[in-house]
Amino acid sequence: MTKKYTSQEEQLARFAKALSHPARIAILKFLASQESCFFGDIHEVLPIAKATVSQHLSELKNAGLIQGDIQPPKVKYCIHQENWKLAKLLLEEFMNINKSARKCCK
């Protein structure tokens, strides 16, 4: 039997996976605080080893939370605004599921 998940469940899972590492949270917080796209090496700004930065950026980009372009010698990254709003909406909906539930575990 194959389980079917909704596209929203699958998208929420992609966002949640991308948010599951503290380095990626730090990267997102940094990029969200920028007024425009960031040109440079994130490892120079955040306490993240240069060797792992590209892996974390790749995870965030694959999840759609950031967008970026390689413009040698620097890379440009910024929050993907449309998906950022979608992630917020999906997370809020998910976290509000239990809002009206009875108190069952005490």
LOSEPA-551849 format. One record per residue: residue in three letters; chain; x negated, y negated, z negated of N, C-alpha, C in turn. Coordinates in pm, whole numbers. Example, Ala and Ser with C-alpha at 12.3 -4.5 7.8 and 13.67 -1.06 7.14 Angstrom:
% residues 2
pt tormar ALA | pator A | neast -1319 | nnorth 569 | nup -780 | caeast -1230 | canorth 450 | caup -780 | ceast -1320 | cnorth 330 | cup -780
pt tormar SER | pator A | neast -1285 | nnorth 225 | nup -708 | caeast -1367 | canorth 106 | caup -714 | ceast -1290 | cnorth -3 | cup -787
//
This chain:
% residues 106
pt tormar MET | pator A | neast -84 | nnorth 119 | nup 0 | caeast 0 | canorth 0 | caup 0 | ceast -89 | cnorth -125 | cup 0
pt tormar THR | pator A | neast -68 | nnorth -211 | nup 95 | caeast -145 | canorth -334 | caup 107 | ceast -73 | cnorth -447 | cup 35
pt tormar LYS | pator A | neast -148 | nnorth -517 | nup -50 | caeast -90 | canorth -630 | caup -121 | ceast -94 | cnorth -752 | cup -30
pt tormar LYS | pator A | neast 13 | nnorth -825 | nup -29 | caeast 21 | canorth -948 | caup 50 | ceast 19 | cnorth -1067 | cup -44
pt tormar TYR | pator A | neast -69 | nnorth -1157 | nup -17 | caeast -78 | canorth -1281 | caup -94 | ceast -35 | cnorth -1396 | cup -5
pt tormar THR | pator A | neast 21 | nnorth -1496 | nup -65 | caeast 61 | canorth -1613 | caup 12 | ceast -65 | cnorth -1690 | cup 52
pt tormar SER | pator A | neast -51 | nnorth -1774 | nup 152 | caeast -165 | canorth -1856 | caup 194 | ceast -206 | cnorth -1950 | cup 82
pt tormar GLN | pator A | neast -109 | nnorth -1996 | nup 3 | caeast -142 | canorth -2084 | caup -111 | ceast -221 | cnorth -2009 | cup -217
pt tormar GLU | pator A | neast -185 | nnorth -1882 | nup -244 | caeast -261 | canorth -1802 | caup -341 | ceast -404 | cnorth -1780 | cup -293
pt tormar GLU | pator A | neast -419 | nnorth -1751 | nup -165 | caeast -552 | canorth -1730 | caup -110 | ceast -635 | cnorth -1858 | cup -114
pt tormar GLN | pator A | neast -573 | nnorth -1971 | nup -82 | caeast -644 | canorth -2099 | caup -85 | ceast -684 | cnorth -2135 | cup -227
pt tormar LEU | pator A | neast -593 | nnorth -2117 | nup -322 | caeast -624 | canorth -2145 | caup -461 | ceast -739 | cnorth -2058 | cup -509
pt tormar ALA | pator A | neast -741 | nnorth -1932 | nup -470 | caeast -851 | canorth -1842 | caup -508 | ceast -984 | cnorth -1891 | cup -450
pt tormar ARG | pator A | neast -985 | nnorth -1940 | nup -325 | caeast -1108 | canorth -1993 | caup -265 | ceast -1158 | cnorth -2115 | cup -344
pt tormar PHE | pator A | neast -1064 | nnorth -2205 | nup -378 | caeast -1103 | canorth -2322 | caup -457 | ceast -1155 | cnorth -2279 | cup -593
pt tormar ALA | pator A | neast -1085 | nnorth -2187 | nup -659 | caeast -1125 | canorth -2142 | caup -793 | ceast -1263 | cnorth -2077 | cup -789
pt tormar LYS | pator A | neast -1290 | nnorth -1997 | nup -687 | caeast -1421 | canorth -1933 | caup -675 | ceast -1530 | cnorth -2040 | cup -662
pt tormar ALA | pator A | neast -1503 | nnorth -2142 | nup -582 | caeast -1601 | canorth -2249 | caup -562 | ceast -1624 | cnorth -2327 | cup -692
pt tormar LEU | pator A | neast -1524 | nnorth -2333 | nup -776 | caeast -1534 | canorth -2407 | caup -902 | ceast -1592 | cnorth -2322 | cup -1016
pt tormar SER | pator A | neast -1629 | nnorth -2198 | nup -987 | caeast -1665 | canorth -2104 | caup -1093 | ceast -1811 | cnorth -2110 | cup -1137
pt tormar HIS | pator A | neast -1885 | nnorth -2209 | nup -1095 | caeast -2025 | canorth -2222 | caup -1137 | ceast -2050 | cnorth -2365 | cup -1186
pt tormar PRO | pator A | neast -2117 | nnorth -2380 | nup -1300 | caeast -2139 | canorth -2516 | caup -1353 | ceast -2220 | cnorth -2606 | cup -1260
pt tormar ALA | pator A | neast -2310 | nnorth -2549 | nup -1181 | caeast -2387 | canorth -2632 | caup -1087 | ceast -2295 | cnorth -2690 | cup -981
pt tormar ARG | pator A | neast -2198 | nnorth -2611 | nup -935 | caeast -2105 | canorth -2661 | caup -833 | ceast -2013 | cnorth -2767 | cup -892
pt tormar ILE | pator A | neast -1974 | nnorth -2750 | nup -1018 | caeast -1894 | canorth -2853 | caup -1086 | ceast -1975 | cnorth -2983 | cup -1092
pt tormar ALA | pator A | neast -2102 | nnorth -2972 | nup -1128 | caeast -2188 | canorth -3091 | caup -1137 | ceast -2202 | cnorth -3158 | cup -1001
pt tormar ILE | pator A | neast -2219 | nnorth -3079 | nup -897 | caeast -2230 | canorth -3134 | caup -761 | ceast -2102 | cnorth -3207 | cup -723
pt tormar LEU | pator A | neast -1988 | nnorth -3145 | nup -748 | caeast -1860 | canorth -3207 | caup -715 | ceast -1838 | cnorth -3336 | cup -794
pt tormar LYS | pator A | neast -1870 | nnorth -3335 | nup -922 | caeast -1856 | canorth -3456 | caup -1003 | ceast -1944 | cnorth -3567 | cup -948
pt tormar PHE | pator A | neast -2066 | nnorth -3532 | nup -911 | caeast -2158 | canorth -3631 | caup -855 | ceast -2104 | cnorth -3689 | cup -724
pt tormar LEU | pator A | neast -2064 | nnorth -3599 | nup -633 | caeast -2014 | canorth -3647 | caup -503 | ceast -1885 | cnorth -3727 | cup -517
pt tormar ALA | pator A | neast -1799 | nnorth -3686 | nup -611 | caeast -1672 | canorth -3758 | caup -632 | ceast -1697 | cnorth -3898 | cup -687
pt tormar SER | pator A | neast -1809 | nnorth -3918 | nup -755 | caeast -1838 | canorth -4048 | caup -814 | ceast -1902 | cnorth -4145 | cup -714
pt tormar GLN | pator A | neast -1938 | nnorth -4095 | nup -597 | caeast -2002 | canorth -4179 | caup -496 | ceast -1898 | cnorth -4261 | cup -420
pt tormar GLU | pator A | neast -1933 | nnorth -4382 | nup -383 | caeast -1842 | canorth -4466 | caup -307 | ceast -1837 | cnorth -4427 | cup -160
pt tormar SER | pator A | neast -1941 | nnorth -4362 | nup -114 | caeast -1944 | canorth -4316 | caup 25 | ceast -2021 | cnorth -4184 | cup 28
pt tormar CYS | pator A | neast -2037 | nnorth -4129 | nup 144 | caeast -2109 | canorth -4003 | caup 156 | ceast -2251 | cnorth -4018 | cup 103
pt tormar PHE | pator A | neast -2301 | nnorth -3912 | nup 46 | caeast -2435 | canorth -3912 | caup -13 | ceast -2536 | cnorth -3861 | cup 89
pt tormar PHE | pator A | neast -2635 | nnorth -3942 | nup 116 | caeast -2746 | canorth -3903 | caup 202 | ceast -2865 | cnorth -3876 | cup 111
pt tormar GLY | pator A | neast -2914 | nnorth -3757 | nup 111 | caeast -3032 | canorth -3730 | caup 30 | ceast -3037 | cnorth -3587 | cup -18
pt tormar ASP | pator A | neast -3126 | nnorth -3564 | nup -112 | caeast -3144 | canorth -3432 | caup -170 | ceast -3081 | cnorth -3431 | cup -308
pt tormar ILE | pator A | neast -2977 | nnorth -3353 | nup -325 | caeast -2903 | canorth -3350 | caup -451 | ceast -2992 | cnorth -3302 | cup -565
pt tormar HIS | pator A | neast -3088 | nnorth -3217 | nup -535 | caeast -3176 | canorth -3167 | caup -641 | ceast -3259 | cnorth -3280 | cup -703
pt tormar GLU | pator A | neast -3274 | nnorth -3391 | nup -634 | caeast -3348 | canorth -3504 | caup -689 | ceast -3263 | cnorth -3585 | cup -786
pt tormar VAL | pator A | neast -3131 | nnorth -3568 | nup -781 | caeast -3039 | canorth -3643 | caup -865 | ceast -2986 | cnorth -3559 | cup -980
pt tormar LEU | pator A | neast -2960 | nnorth -3433 | nup -955 | caeast -2902 | canorth -3343 | caup -1055 | ceast -3005 | cnorth -3240 | cup -1101
pt tormar PRO | pator A | neast -2987 | nnorth -3185 | nup -1221 | caeast -3081 | canorth -3084 | caup -1271 | ceast -3055 | cnorth -2946 | cup -1212
pt tormar ILE | pator A | neast -3065 | nnorth -2938 | nup -1081 | caeast -3042 | canorth -2813 | caup -1008 | ceast -3165 | cnorth -2786 | cup -924
pt tormar ALA | pator A | neast -3214 | nnorth -2664 | nup -933 | caeast -3334 | canorth -2627 | caup -858 | ceast -3309 | cnorth -2640 | cup -709
pt tormar LYS | pator A | neast -3410 | nnorth -2690 | nup -639 | caeast -3399 | canorth -2710 | caup -495 | ceast -3363 | cnorth -2581 | cup -423
pt tormar ALA | pator A | neast -3416 | nnorth -2470 | nup -471 | caeast -3391 | canorth -2341 | caup -405 | ceast -3245 | cnorth -2298 | cup -411
pt tormar THR | pator A | neast -3171 | nnorth -2345 | nup -510 | caeast -3030 | canorth -2302 | caup -523 | ceast -2930 | cnorth -2405 | cup -474
pt tormar VAL | pator A | neast -2973 | nnorth -2527 | nup -451 | caeast -2881 | canorth -2632 | caup -408 | ceast -2809 | cnorth -2595 | cup -279
pt tormar SER | pator A | neast -2881 | nnorth -2547 | nup -181 | caeast -2817 | canorth -2517 | caup -52 | ceast -2714 | cnorth -2406 | cup -66
pt tormar GLN | pator A | neast -2740 | nnorth -2309 | nup -153 | caeast -2643 | canorth -2202 | caup -176 | ceast -2514 | cnorth -2258 | cup -235
pt tormar HIS | pator A | neast -2526 | nnorth -2347 | nup -333 | caeast -2408 | canorth -2405 | caup -395 | ceast -2334 | cnorth -2497 | cup -297
pt tormar LEU | pator A | neast -2408 | nnorth -2574 | nup -221 | caeast -2345 | canorth -2660 | caup -121 | ceast -2271 | cnorth -2576 | cup -16
pt tormar SER | pator A | neast -2328 | nnorth -2464 | nup 21 | caeast -2264 | canorth -2375 | caup 117 | ceast -2133 | cnorth -2319 | cup 63
pt tormar GLU | pator A | neast -2133 | nnorth -2279 | nup -63 | caeast -2010 | canorth -2228 | caup -126 | ceast -1901 | cnorth -2336 | cup -127
pt tormar LEU | pator A | neast -1940 | nnorth -2457 | nup -164 | caeast -1843 | canorth -2567 | caup -170 | ceast -1792 | cnorth -2603 | cup -32
pt tormar LYS | pator A | neast -1879 | nnorth -2599 | nup 66 | caeast -1839 | canorth -2631 | caup 203 | ceast -1748 | cnorth -2521 | cup 259
pt tormar ASN | pator A | neast -1782 | nnorth -2394 | nup 233 | caeast -1699 | canorth -2283 | caup 280 | ceast -1560 | cnorth -2286 | cup 218
pt tormar ALA | pator A | neast -1551 | nnorth -2333 | nup 95 | caeast -1421 | canorth -2344 | caup 29 | ceast -1343 | cnorth -2466 | cup 79
pt tormar GLY | pator A | neast -1413 | nnorth -2556 | nup 148 | caeast -1347 | canorth -2674 | caup 202 | ceast -1342 | cnorth -2792 | cup 107
pt tormar LEU | pator A | neast -1413 | nnorth -2784 | nup -5 | caeast -1409 | canorth -2894 | caup -101 | ceast -1503 | cnorth -3008 | cup -65
pt tormar ILE | pator A | neast -1607 | nnorth -2978 | nup 13 | caeast -1696 | canorth -3084 | caup 60 | ceast -1712 | cnorth -3070 | cup 211
pt tormar GLN | pator A | neast -1763 | nnorth -3174 | nup 269 | caeast -1799 | canorth -3170 | caup 411 | ceast -1937 | cnorth -3230 | cup 421
pt tormar GLY | pator A | neast -2010 | nnorth -3186 | nup 520 | caeast -2146 | canorth -3236 | caup 532 | ceast -2202 | cnorth -3214 | cup 670
pt tormar ASP | pator A | neast -2302 | nnorth -3294 | nup 701 | caeast -2370 | canorth -3286 | caup 829 | ceast -2519 | cnorth -3294 | cup 805
pt tormar ILE | pator A | neast -2593 | nnorth -3214 | nup 880 | caeast -2738 | canorth -3222 | caup 874 | ceast -2781 | cnorth -3331 | cup 971
pt tormar GLN | pator A | neast -2846 | nnorth -3430 | nup 916 | caeast -2899 | canorth -3541 | caup 996 | ceast -3044 | cnorth -3557 | cup 957
pt tormar PRO | pator A | neast -3131 | nnorth -3476 | nup 1018 | caeast -3272 | canorth -3474 | caup 977 | ceast -3329 | cnorth -3613 | cup 963
pt tormar PRO | pator A | neast -3408 | nnorth -3637 | nup 860 | caeast -3454 | canorth -3537 | caup 763 | ceast -3360 | cnorth -3522 | cup 644
pt tormar LYS | pator A | neast -3249 | nnorth -3588 | nup 642 | caeast -3158 | canorth -3584 | caup 527 | ceast -3029 | cnorth -3511 | cup 565
pt tormar VAL | pator A | neast -2952 | nnorth -3482 | nup 461 | caeast -2822 | canorth -3419 | caup 480 | ceast -2718 | cnorth -3512 | cup 419
pt tormar LYS | pator A | neast -2604 | nnorth -3522 | nup 484 | caeast -2496 | canorth -3610 | caup 437 | ceast -2384 | cnorth -3521 | cup 382
pt tormar TYR | pator A | neast -2344 | nnorth -3544 | nup 258 | caeast -2234 | canorth -3471 | caup 196 | ceast -2136 | cnorth -3566 | cup 131
pt tormar CYS | pator A | neast -2009 | nnorth -3526 | nup 135 | caeast -1907 | canorth -3600 | caup 63 | ceast -1789 | cnorth -3507 | cup 34
pt tormar ILE | pator A | neast -1702 | nnorth -3553 | nup -54 | caeast -1581 | canorth -3477 | caup -87 | ceast -1492 | cnorth -3473 | cup 36
pt tormar HIS | pator A | neast -1434 | nnorth -3358 | nup 64 | caeast -1336 | canorth -3344 | caup 172 | ceast -1202 | cnorth -3389 | cup 112
pt tormar GLN | pator A | neast -1165 | nnorth -3513 | nup 140 | caeast -1052 | canorth -3576 | caup 71 | ceast -920 | cnorth -3499 | cup 83
pt tormar GLU | pator A | neast -888 | nnorth -3452 | nup 201 | caeast -761 | canorth -3380 | caup 221 | ceast -758 | cnorth -3252 | cup 137
pt tormar ASN | pator A | neast -866 | nnorth -3176 | nup 140 | caeast -870 | canorth -3051 | caup 63 | ceast -883 | cnorth -3076 | cup -87
pt tormar TRP | pator A | neast -946 | nnorth -3186 | nup -124 | caeast -955 | canorth -3225 | caup -265 | ceast -815 | cnorth -3246 | cup -321
pt tormar LYS | pator A | neast -731 | nnorth -3317 | nup -245 | caeast -593 | canorth -3340 | caup -287 | ceast -515 | cnorth -3210 | cup -292
pt tormar LEU | pator A | neast -537 | nnorth -3122 | nup -194 | caeast -470 | canorth -2992 | caup -192 | ceast -513 | cnorth -2908 | cup -312
pt tormar ALA | pator A | neast -641 | nnorth -2907 | nup -344 | caeast -689 | canorth -2831 | caup -460 | ceast -624 | cnorth -2882 | cup -588
pt tormar LYS | pator A | neast -615 | nnorth -3013 | nup -601 | caeast -551 | canorth -3072 | caup -720 | ceast -405 | cnorth -3028 | cup -728
pt tormar LEU | pator A | neast -335 | nnorth -3035 | nup -618 | caeast -194 | canorth -2995 | caup -615 | ceast -177 | cnorth -2847 | cup -651
pt tormar LEU | pator A | neast -254 | nnorth -2760 | nup -588 | caeast -243 | canorth -2617 | caup -614 | ceast -279 | cnorth -2581 | cup -758
pt tormar LEU | pator A | neast -384 | nnorth -2645 | nup -810 | caeast -423 | canorth -2619 | caup -949 | ceast -317 | cnorth -2669 | cup -1047
pt tormar GLU | pator A | neast -260 | nnorth -2786 | nup -1020 | caeast -154 | canorth -2838 | caup -1107 | ceast -32 | cnorth -2747 | cup -1105
pt tormar GLU | pator A | neast 9 | nnorth -2703 | nup -986 | caeast 124 | canorth -2613 | caup -976 | ceast 97 | cnorth -2483 | cup -1051
pt tormar PHE | pator A | neast -23 | nnorth -2428 | nup -1035 | caeast -59 | canorth -2304 | caup -1100 | ceast -61 | cnorth -2320 | cup -1252
pt tormar MET | pator A | neast -121 | nnorth -2427 | nup -1299 | caeast -133 | canorth -2448 | caup -1443 | ceast 2 | cnorth -2482 | cup -1508
pt tormar ASN | pator A | neast 100 | nnorth -2522 | nup -1431 | caeast 232 | canorth -2554 | caup -1485 | ceast 328 | cnorth -2436 | cup -1479
pt tormar ILE | pator A | neast 285 | nnorth -2322 | nup -1430 | caeast 373 | canorth -2204 | caup -1420 | ceast 429 | cnorth -2168 | cup -1556
pt tormar ASN | pator A | neast 348 | nnorth -2171 | nup -1658 | caeast 388 | canorth -2126 | caup -1791 | ceast 449 | cnorth -2236 | cup -1876
pt tormar LYS | pator A | neast 477 | nnorth -2348 | nup -1818 | caeast 524 | canorth -2465 | caup -1892 | ceast 652 | cnorth -2437 | cup -1970
pt tormar SER | pator A | neast 745 | nnorth -2365 | nup -1910 | caeast 873 | canorth -2342 | caup -1976 | ceast 886 | cnorth -2200 | cup -2031
pt tormar ALA | pator A | neast 777 | nnorth -2128 | nup -2040 | caeast 783 | canorth -1991 | caup -2089 | ceast 811 | cnorth -1988 | cup -2239
pt tormar ARG | pator A | neast 875 | nnorth -1879 | nup -2281 | caeast 901 | canorth -1861 | caup -2422 | ceast 770 | cnorth -1831 | cup -2494
pt tormar LYS | pator A | neast 768 | nnorth -1862 | nup -2620 | caeast 651 | canorth -1829 | caup -2701 | ceast 660 | cnorth -1680 | cup -2731
pt tormar CYS | pator A | neast 567 | nnorth -1605 | nup -2672 | caeast 575 | canorth -1461 | caup -2690 | ceast 458 | cnorth -1402 | cup -2766
pt tormar CYS | pator A | neast 350 | nnorth -1472 | nup -2773 | caeast 231 | canorth -1418 | caup -2839 | ceast 186 | cnorth -1513 | cup -2949
pt tormar LYS | pator A | neast 198 | nnorth -1468 | nup -3069 | caeast 152 | canorth -1550 | caup -3182 | ceast 71 | cnorth -1467 | cup -3274
//
